[in-house]
Amino acid sequence: NLLGVRHILLVLSGKGGVGKSTICTELALALRHRGHRVGILDVDLCGPSIPRMLRVQDRAVHQCDSGWVPVFVGQDRGIALMSIGFLLERPDDAVVWRGPKKNALIKQFVADVAWGDLDFLIVDTPPGTSDEHISTVEALRHYKLLGAILVTTPQ
């Protein structure tokens, strides 16, 4: 389902709280403002903050013939978003999963979300260097990965 995506960009950091989700959100809004079709894949499974940042945390994901339909943001539906935050009963529920379950969901996000045609897919990753990063890169390796943004702090 990523065949219509022209460029994929990962946003990473070595630690939490440095602004990865903010960078993803602002980058998506800036690219959309320039006329690009943009999607955000939030694979920060234990801290899915992007739905809240874009004020769509109360939305639900629906199924179609090609898989899950991402949540569309804005009046022009200009940003497509997929996050585990849409799959939880309550937005503040904790996700306490072991690696295999997290990895399976990441693979499902890559394979089963009907992104359609996008110029950019921005992937918000969890902090650190965990299994989720390896699973994400492994699932995306057959697609057009543009690169990565490493978010750091001066300390």
ZAKOLDREN-379862 format. One record per residue: residue in three letters; chain; residue number from 1; x, y, z of N, C-alpha, C in turn. Coordinates in Angstrom, 3 decimals. Example, Ala and Ser with C-alpha at 12.3 -4.5 7.8 and 13.67 -1.06 7.14 Angstrom:
2
- residuo; cadena; num; n.X; n.Y; n.Z; ca.X; ca.Y; ca.Z; c.X; c.Y; c.Z
- Ala; A; 1; 13.190; -5.690; 7.800; 12.300; -4.500; 7.800; 13.200; -3.300; 7.800 .
- Ser; A; 2; 12.850; -2.250; 7.080; 13.670; -1.060; 7.140; 12.900; 0.030; 7.870 .
//
This chain:
155
- residuo; cadena; num; n.X; n.Y; n.Z; ca.X; ca.Y; ca.Z; c.X; c.Y; c.Z
- Asn; A; 1; 0.799; -1.212; 0.000; 0.000; 0.000; 0.000; 0.838; 1.271; 0.000 .
- Leu; A; 2; 2.136; 1.134; -0.060; 3.010; 2.306; -0.131; 3.485; 2.583; -1.555 .
- Leu; A; 3; 2.938; 1.881; -2.525; 3.402; 2.056; -3.898; 3.122; 3.456; -4.430 .
- Gly; A; 4; 2.119; 4.148; -3.906; 1.806; 5.500; -4.339; 2.540; 6.578; -3.565 .
- Val; A; 5; 3.456; 6.181; -2.682; 4.208; 7.135; -1.866; 5.536; 7.421; -2.551 .
- Arg; A; 6; 5.808; 8.687; -2.858; 7.034; 9.059; -3.574; 8.258; 9.078; -2.669 .
- His; A; 7; 8.138; 9.613; -1.448; 9.290; 9.742; -0.555; 8.879; 9.385; 0.866 .
- Ile; A; 8; 9.759; 8.675; 1.558; 9.539; 8.321; 2.960; 10.669; 8.926; 3.770 .
- Leu; A; 9; 10.310; 9.569; 4.866; 11.273; 10.258; 5.712; 11.084; 9.811; 7.156 .
- Leu; A; 10; 12.138; 9.278; 7.779; 12.083; 8.865; 9.179; 12.521; 10.009; 10.076 .
- Val; A; 11; 11.880; 10.139; 11.222; 12.294; 11.110; 12.237; 12.667; 10.300; 13.480 .
- Leu; A; 12; 13.940; 10.445; 13.904; 14.511; 9.621; 14.969; 15.175; 10.472; 16.035 .
- Ser; A; 13; 15.423; 9.856; 17.185; 16.244; 10.492; 18.218; 16.801; 9.412; 19.129 .
- Gly; A; 14; 17.834; 9.747; 19.854; 18.422; 8.809; 20.791; 17.737; 8.810; 22.138 .
- Lys; A; 15; 16.899; 9.803; 22.395; 16.221; 9.898; 23.689; 14.840; 10.511; 23.502 .
- Gly; A; 16; 14.044; 10.439; 24.524; 12.692; 10.987; 24.463; 12.654; 12.461; 24.821 .
- Gly; A; 17; 11.570; 13.104; 24.461; 11.342; 14.477; 24.861; 12.117; 15.522; 24.098 .
- Val; A; 18; 12.637; 15.176; 22.926; 13.440; 16.137; 22.170; 12.635; 16.847; 21.081 .
- Gly; A; 19; 11.409; 16.405; 20.833; 10.567; 17.095; 19.866; 10.353; 16.378; 18.545 .
- Lys; A; 20; 10.522; 15.060; 18.525; 10.306; 14.309; 17.285; 8.902; 14.493; 16.742 .
- Ser; A; 21; 7.922; 14.345; 17.580; 6.534; 14.464; 17.127; 6.223; 15.885; 16.679 .
- Thr; A; 22; 6.797; 16.854; 17.356; 6.612; 18.248; 16.951; 7.241; 18.483; 15.578 .
- Ile; A; 23; 8.446; 17.963; 15.374; 9.112; 18.097; 14.070; 8.265; 17.440; 12.983 .
- Cys; A; 24; 7.770; 16.235; 13.252; 6.931; 15.533; 12.266; 5.694; 16.356; 11.913 .
- Thr; A; 25; 5.037; 16.856; 12.929; 3.810; 17.625; 12.714; 4.090; 18.906; 11.942 .
- Glu; A; 26; 5.100; 19.654; 12.364; 5.422; 20.917; 11.694; 5.901; 20.691; 10.260 .
- Leu; A; 27; 6.692; 19.650; 10.060; 7.160; 19.322; 8.717; 5.991; 18.947; 7.806 .
- Ala; A; 28; 5.072; 18.146; 8.323; 3.891; 17.767; 7.537; 3.053; 18.992; 7.183 .
- Leu; A; 29; 2.852; 19.879; 8.140; 2.066; 21.088; 7.879; 2.766; 21.993; 6.861 .
- Ala; A; 30; 4.092; 22.118; 6.970; 4.839; 22.955; 6.024; 4.797; 22.372; 4.617 .
- Leu; A; 31; 4.980; 21.061; 4.496; 4.915; 20.424; 3.176; 3.520; 20.540; 2.579 .
- Arg; A; 32; 2.511; 20.387; 3.416; 1.130; 20.533; 2.941; 0.876; 21.963; 2.473 .
- His; A; 33; 1.397; 22.913; 3.213; 1.243; 24.324; 2.851; 1.884; 24.617; 1.486 .
- Arg; A; 34; 2.909; 23.876; 1.141; 3.574; 24.038; -0.161; 2.892; 23.246; -1.265 .
- Gly; A; 35; 1.769; 22.596; -0.942; 0.989; 21.901; -1.967; 1.258; 20.414; -2.108 .
- His; A; 36; 2.063; 19.847; -1.219; 2.369; 18.420; -1.301; 1.288; 17.593; -0.612 .
- Arg; A; 37; 1.138; 16.367; -1.074; 0.263; 15.393; -0.413; 1.117; 14.677; 0.626 .
- Val; A; 38; 0.660; 14.700; 1.873; 1.500; 14.272; 2.998; 0.767; 13.264; 3.870 .
- Gly; A; 39; 1.521; 12.308; 4.387; 1.016; 11.373; 5.381; 1.981; 11.294; 6.540 .
- Ile; A; 40; 1.453; 10.962; 7.710; 2.290; 10.729; 8.889; 1.965; 9.335; 9.410 .
- Leu; A; 41; 3.004; 8.536; 9.583; 2.865; 7.223; 10.201; 3.502; 7.314; 11.581 .
- Asp; A; 42; 2.687; 7.205; 12.610; 3.134; 7.342; 13.994; 3.417; 5.951; 14.548 .
- Val; A; 43; 4.700; 5.536; 14.537; 5.052; 4.228; 15.093; 5.609; 4.352; 16.511 .
- Asp; A; 44; 5.406; 5.490; 17.141; 5.737; 5.649; 18.557; 4.583; 5.008; 19.331 .
- Leu; A; 45; 4.608; 3.681; 19.443; 3.465; 2.923; 19.938; 3.153; 3.173; 21.402 .
- Cys; A; 46; 4.159; 3.496; 22.203; 3.919; 3.734; 23.629; 3.613; 5.193; 23.937 .
- Gly; A; 47; 3.817; 6.082; 22.973; 3.557; 7.502; 23.188; 3.020; 8.172; 21.939 .
- Pro; A; 48; 1.852; 7.737; 21.470; 1.303; 8.292; 20.225; 0.717; 9.692; 20.428 .
- Ser; A; 49; 1.535; 10.715; 20.246; 1.091; 12.075; 20.550; 0.587; 12.858; 19.336 .
- Ile; A; 50; 0.869; 12.396; 18.142; 0.502; 13.177; 16.966; -1.008; 13.346; 16.804 .
- Pro; A; 51; -1.842; 12.332; 17.068; -3.285; 12.591; 16.977; -3.734; 13.761; 17.851 .
- Arg; A; 52; -3.162; 13.869; 19.047; -3.514; 14.979; 19.937; -2.972; 16.300; 19.388 .
- Met; A; 53; -1.752; 16.282; 18.865; -1.146; 17.503; 18.336; -1.951; 18.062; 17.160 .
- Leu; A; 54; -2.541; 17.170; 16.374; -3.337; 17.602; 15.223; -4.837; 17.661; 15.530 .
- Arg; A; 55; -5.163; 17.478; 16.802; -6.543; 17.601; 17.298; -7.521; 16.652; 16.606 .
- Val; A; 56; -7.071; 15.406; 16.412; -7.940; 14.396; 15.809; -7.982; 13.121; 16.663 .
- Gln; A; 57; -7.630; 13.247; 17.948; -7.541; 12.070; 18.810; -8.862; 11.350; 19.009 .
- Asp; A; 58; -9.986; 12.002; 18.701; -11.296; 11.368; 18.884; -11.791; 10.663; 17.624 .
- Arg; A; 59; -10.992; 10.622; 16.587; -11.392; 9.989; 15.330; -11.129; 8.483; 15.377 .
- Ala; A; 60; -11.777; 7.782; 14.443; -11.620; 6.328; 14.359; -11.093; 5.939; 12.980 .
- Val; A; 61; -10.427; 4.819; 12.938; -9.916; 4.263; 11.687; -10.988; 3.341; 11.123 .
- His; A; 62; -11.159; 3.380; 9.813; -12.148; 2.535; 9.146; -11.455; 1.588; 8.179 .
- Gln; A; 63; -12.153; 0.542; 7.806; -11.639; -0.433; 6.855; -12.173; -0.133; 5.457 .
- Cys; A; 64; -11.362; -0.446; 4.452; -11.808; -0.435; 3.066; -11.232; -1.687; 2.405 .
- Asp; A; 65; -11.479; -1.865; 1.125; -10.985; -3.061; 0.436; -9.464; -3.182; 0.482 .
- Ser; A; 66; -8.743; -2.045; 0.503; -7.278; -2.085; 0.506; -6.671; -2.066; 1.900 .
- Gly; A; 67; -7.473; -2.063; 2.942; -6.944; -2.063; 4.305; -7.532; -0.939; 5.137 .
- Trp; A; 68; -6.738; -0.468; 6.095; -7.188; 0.620; 6.959; -7.121; 1.946; 6.218 .
- Val; A; 69; -8.137; 2.754; 6.416; -8.150; 4.105; 5.858; -7.571; 5.036; 6.919 .
- Pro; A; 70; -6.517; 5.777; 6.590; -5.961; 6.691; 7.600; -6.945; 7.802; 7.932 .
- Val; A; 71; -6.732; 8.432; 9.050; -7.535; 9.591; 9.450; -7.004; 10.796; 8.680 .
- Phe; A; 72; -7.911; 11.581; 8.124; -7.505; 12.762; 7.363; -7.695; 14.008; 8.221 .
- Val; A; 73; -6.706; 14.892; 8.152; -6.627; 16.058; 9.012; -6.912; 17.308; 8.199 .
- Gly; A; 74; -7.656; 18.232; 8.794; -7.901; 19.532; 8.174; -9.145; 19.546; 7.306 .
- Gln; A; 75; -9.600; 20.745; 7.007; -10.797; 20.894; 6.181; -10.580; 20.358; 4.776 .
- Asp; A; 76; -9.343; 20.484; 4.281; -9.053; 19.981; 2.942; -8.610; 18.520; 2.962 .
- Arg; A; 77; -8.637; 17.898; 4.158; -8.211; 16.506; 4.326; -6.804; 16.318; 3.759 .
- Gly; A; 78; -5.948; 17.320; 3.999; -4.652; 17.387; 3.356; -3.557; 16.533; 3.955 .
- Ile; A; 79; -3.739; 16.046; 5.168; -2.718; 15.201; 5.793; -3.384; 13.903; 6.229 .
- Ala; A; 80; -2.822; 12.776; 5.763; -3.301; 11.448; 6.176; -2.485; 11.015; 7.386 .
- Leu; A; 81; -3.129; 10.423; 8.376; -2.444; 10.062; 9.617; -2.881; 8.681; 10.085 .
- Met; A; 82; -1.889; 7.847; 10.442; -2.184; 6.563; 11.073; -1.378; 6.463; 12.349 .
- Ser; A; 83; -2.063; 6.061; 13.413; -1.436; 5.968; 14.726; -2.163; 4.931; 15.558 .
- Ile; A; 84; -1.445; 4.287; 16.455; -2.096; 3.367; 17.385; -3.079; 4.126; 18.279 .
- Gly; A; 85; -2.892; 5.434; 18.400; -3.806; 6.246; 19.195; -5.253; 6.129; 18.734 .
- Phe; A; 86; -5.471; 5.815; 17.454; -6.832; 5.650; 16.934; -7.399; 4.269; 17.223 .
- Leu; A; 87; -6.558; 3.341; 17.642; -6.992; 1.960; 17.862; -7.234; 1.639; 19.333 .
- Leu; A; 88; -6.899; 2.570; 20.206; -7.084; 2.351; 21.638; -8.505; 2.697; 22.054 .
- Glu; A; 89; -8.994; 2.036; 23.098; -10.333; 2.357; 23.603; -10.417; 3.795; 24.085 .
- Arg; A; 90; -9.421; 4.190; 24.864; -9.332; 5.566; 25.353; -7.978; 6.125; 24.935 .
- Pro; A; 91; -7.915; 7.381; 24.539; -6.650; 7.942; 24.037; -5.498; 7.879; 25.022 .
- Asp; A; 92; -5.784; 7.839; 26.323; -4.709; 7.821; 27.322; -4.359; 6.419; 27.804 .
- Asp; A; 93; -4.920; 5.374; 27.170; -4.583; 4.007; 27.550; -3.102; 3.741; 27.299 .
- Ala; A; 94; -2.489; 2.996; 28.211; -1.081; 2.627; 28.054; -0.972; 1.410; 27.142 .
- Val; A; 95; 0.078; 1.387; 26.355; 0.371; 0.239; 25.503; 1.577; -0.453; 26.119 .
- Val; A; 96; 1.323; -1.628; 26.677; 2.388; -2.388; 27.307; 2.497; -3.699; 26.536 .
- Trp; A; 97; 3.272; -3.664; 25.475; 3.421; -4.820; 24.598; 4.878; -5.237; 24.525 .
- Arg; A; 98; 5.095; -6.510; 24.281; 6.442; -7.023; 24.015; 6.787; -6.770; 22.549 .
- Gly; A; 99; 8.051; -6.951; 22.226; 8.557; -6.706; 20.886; 7.776; -7.341; 19.745 .
- Pro; A; 100; 7.464; -8.662; 19.798; 6.797; -9.288; 18.656; 5.447; -8.653; 18.312 .
- Lys; A; 101; 4.693; -8.254; 19.321; 3.392; -7.630; 19.055; 3.575; -6.228; 18.458 .
- Lys; A; 102; 4.547; -5.474; 18.986; 4.848; -4.149; 18.426; 5.313; -4.276; 16.981 .
- Asn; A; 103; 6.212; -5.231; 16.724; 6.744; -5.418; 15.377; 5.650; -5.807; 14.392 .
- Ala; A; 104; 4.717; -6.647; 14.844; 3.610; -7.058; 13.975; 2.729; -5.869; 13.619 .
- Leu; A; 105; 2.479; -4.979; 14.576; 1.645; -3.810; 14.285; 2.356; -2.862; 13.321 .
- Ile; A; 106; 3.656; -2.680; 13.484; 4.402; -1.821; 12.559; 4.315; -2.388; 11.148 .
- Lys; A; 107; 4.513; -3.698; 10.999; 4.403; -4.330; 9.681; 2.997; -4.154; 9.117 .
- Gln; A; 108; 1.997; -4.249; 9.984; 0.618; -4.062; 9.536; 0.370; -2.613; 9.109 .
- Phe; A; 109; 0.921; -1.655; 9.837; 0.804; -0.248; 9.438; 1.417; -0.018; 8.058 .
- Val; A; 110; 2.547; -0.643; 7.785; 3.213; -0.468; 6.493; 2.437; -1.168; 5.382 .
- Ala; A; 111; 1.949; -2.379; 5.647; 1.320; -3.182; 4.600; -0.174; -2.919; 4.415 .
- Asp; A; 112; -0.874; -2.564; 5.482; -2.340; -2.572; 5.438; -3.017; -1.220; 5.566 .
- Val; A; 113; -2.282; -0.125; 5.415; -2.910; 1.196; 5.445; -3.022; 1.685; 4.005 .
- Ala; A; 114; -4.201; 2.111; 3.619; -4.462; 2.577; 2.253; -4.074; 4.048; 2.139 .
- Trp; A; 115; -2.775; 4.304; 1.962; -2.265; 5.673; 1.923; -2.661; 6.402; 0.651 .
- Gly; A; 116; -2.827; 5.695; -0.438; -3.105; 6.366; -1.701; -1.855; 7.033; -2.232 .
- Asp; A; 117; -2.028; 8.089; -3.027; -0.894; 8.805; -3.604; -0.432; 9.901; -2.655 .
- Leu; A; 118; 0.828; 9.806; -2.217; 1.420; 10.811; -1.335; 2.761; 11.243; -1.907 .
- Asp; A; 119; 3.082; 12.511; -1.728; 4.422; 12.980; -2.058; 5.400; 12.613; -0.954 .
- Phe; A; 120; 4.960; 12.716; 0.294; 5.822; 12.428; 1.442; 5.051; 11.630; 2.488 .
- Leu; A; 121; 5.712; 10.612; 3.041; 5.232; 9.924; 4.232; 6.299; 10.146; 5.299 .
- Ile; A; 122; 5.903; 10.802; 6.387; 6.807; 11.096; 7.494; 6.536; 10.078; 8.590 .
- Val; A; 123; 7.582; 9.400; 9.041; 7.440; 8.340; 10.039; 8.000; 8.837; 11.361 .
- Asp; A; 124; 7.119; 8.960; 12.355; 7.512; 9.357; 13.709; 7.858; 8.097; 14.483 .
- Thr; A; 125; 9.112; 7.967; 14.896; 9.565; 6.764; 15.587; 9.631; 7.007; 17.094 .
- Pro; A; 126; 9.676; 5.920; 17.870; 9.827; 6.093; 19.316; 11.250; 6.528; 19.654 .
- Pro; A; 127; 11.461; 6.999; 20.884; 12.817; 7.392; 21.272; 13.738; 6.180; 21.404 .
- Gly; A; 128; 15.007; 6.414; 21.226; 15.995; 5.369; 21.449; 16.325; 4.571; 20.207 .
- Thr; A; 129; 16.874; 3.387; 20.451; 17.279; 2.484; 19.363; 16.690; 1.108; 19.659 .
- Ser; A; 130; 15.395; 1.004; 19.536; 14.693; -0.214; 19.936; 14.367; -1.105; 18.744 .
- Asp; A; 131; 13.706; -2.214; 19.034; 13.253; -3.131; 17.994; 12.321; -2.453; 16.999 .
- Glu; A; 132; 11.564; -1.454; 17.479; 10.628; -0.780; 16.580; 11.353; -0.116; 15.410 .
- His; A; 133; 12.530; 0.411; 15.661; 13.305; 1.042; 14.586; 13.730; 0.011; 13.551 .
- Ile; A; 134; 14.216; -1.121; 14.022; 14.644; -2.185; 13.114; 13.451; -2.696; 12.317 .
- Ser; A; 135; 12.325; -2.913; 12.977; 11.116; -3.383; 12.285; 10.639; -2.378; 11.250 .
- Thr; A; 136; 10.694; -1.093; 11.597; 10.238; -0.052; 10.676; 11.111; -0.011; 9.430 .
- Val; A; 137; 12.423; 0.038; 9.626; 13.337; 0.106; 8.484; 13.230; -1.172; 7.649 .
- Glu; A; 138; 13.123; -2.309; 8.309; 12.984; -3.582; 7.601; 11.707; -3.600; 6.754 .
- Ala; A; 139; 10.613; -3.120; 7.313; 9.336; -3.110; 6.575; 9.348; -2.108; 5.423 .
- Leu; A; 140; 10.145; -1.047; 5.545; 10.172; 0.007; 4.530; 11.283; -0.162; 3.496 .
- Arg; A; 141; 12.152; -1.144; 3.650; 13.345; -1.210; 2.798; 13.047; -1.403; 1.320 .
- His; A; 142; 11.877; -1.881; 0.969; 11.536; -2.084; -0.442; 10.951; -0.825; -1.081 .
- Tyr; A; 143; 10.823; 0.230; -0.301; 10.200; 1.452; -0.794; 11.223; 2.576; -0.895 .
- Lys; A; 144; 10.767; 3.726; -1.355; 11.661; 4.858; -1.629; 11.930; 5.674; -0.366 .
- Leu; A; 145; 12.869; 5.204; 0.418; 13.230; 5.921; 1.636; 14.099; 7.112; 1.262 .
- Leu; A; 146; 13.610; 8.310; 1.540; 14.343; 9.530; 1.214; 15.499; 9.746; 2.182 .
- Gly; A; 147; 15.251; 9.519; 3.459; 16.287; 9.741; 4.444; 15.716; 9.825; 5.846 .
- Ala; A; 148; 16.508; 10.423; 6.726; 16.105; 10.510; 8.123; 16.511; 11.863; 8.692 .
- Ile; A; 149; 15.735; 12.307; 9.641; 16.057; 13.491; 10.422; 16.340; 13.005; 11.836 .
- Leu; A; 150; 17.513; 13.322; 12.341; 17.889; 12.951; 13.700; 17.713; 14.181; 14.579 .
- Val; A; 151; 16.794; 14.101; 15.516; 16.492; 15.221; 16.398; 17.338; 15.080; 17.656 .
- Thr; A; 152; 18.081; 16.141; 17.980; 18.958; 16.098; 19.154; 18.741; 17.342; 20.004 .
- Thr; A; 153; 19.351; 17.339; 21.169; 19.352; 18.522; 22.038; 20.795; 18.887; 22.318 .
- Pro; A; 154; 21.067; 20.118; 22.753; 22.451; 20.552; 22.946; 23.209; 19.833; 24.059 .
- Gln; A; 155; 22.521; 19.166; 24.995; 23.253; 18.518; 26.078; 24.165; 17.469; 25.493 .
//
